[in-house]
Amino acid sequence: MDKAKLEELYGKMTQVHEKAESVFNQEGVPSMMKNEFKNKVSQYDEMYENCESMKMMTSKQETIDNLINQQAEILNVRIKWELGWMKKVLEHISKQ
């Protein structure tokens, strides 16, 4: 994956995250689900930033490429998780 595709994927994650935040702020979301959201988002942010920091510390292109691939995987997993979280929360709210 190249840097441009990673930036595009990051933009997609940002869109999904903004939608998830709007669900997070709706009435009726249990605190347990809110805590889960905050913890997971924090973990994904930290993993992504750790890869970013490691990219700054190396000059080997192969290492940079591997870190970009790791970041892409982190973003894909995060997008999938946030979509699933939103679905679960919206189902919970609709049953109330």
N, C-alpha and C positions, 0 to 999 in steps of 0.2 A: 504494500500500500504506500502511496506517496503522500506527501504533506498536504497537498490540495484535497485529496479524498478524505484525509483525516479531518481537515477543517470543515468539510461538507458534513461529515458524520457528526462532528461536534455541534454544528448548527442544528442538525436534526434532533440530537439529544437535548439541546437547549429548548427547542419547541415542545418536545414531550415533557420536559421538566416544568416548563411554564404552565402547561395544562395540569400537570400533577399538583403543582402548587395551588392552582385555583381550586382543585378538588380538596386539597388539604385544608383550605380556608373555609370550606362550606360548613354549615351547621350540621351537627349530628355525627361528625367523624370522631370515633372513640379515641381517647388519649393514647391507648395502646397502639393503635394504627398510626397515629401521629408520631409517636416515639420511634416506631419501626421505620417510618419514612425518614425522619431526621438522621437516625443512626446509619441507615443504608446510604443515603445521599452523602453523608460525611465520609463514609468508607470509600465510596467510589471516587469522590473528589480527591481524597488523600492518595489513593492508588494512582490516579491519573497524574497528579502533581509530582509524585515520587518518580514516575517515569520521565516527566518533563525535566526534573532536576538531574536525573542520570544522563539524559541527552546532553545537557550543558557540560557535564564533566568528561565527556569522551570526544575523541576526534575520529574514532573508527566509524566509517560509514556503515559497516555491517552491524555494529552495535546499535547505532542510531536507527537503522531500518528495523531491527528486532524490537526496539523500544516503541517505535511508531506502531508496529503490529500489535504489541501488547496494549497500547493505548486504544487502538481500534477495537480490540476485544473487550476491554473495560467498558467502552462506550456502548457497544452492542449489547452486552450483558445488562448494563444499566438501563438502556432503553427498554429492553424486554421486561426487566423487573418493574420499572415505573409503570409501564402499561398494565402489567398484571396487578400491581398495587392499586391503580386507579379503578380497575374493573372490580376488584374485591371490595373496595371502599364504596363505590357507587351501588353495588348490589346490597351491601349492608345498609346504606342510607335508604334505599328504596323499600326495604323490608320493614322500616320503622313506622 
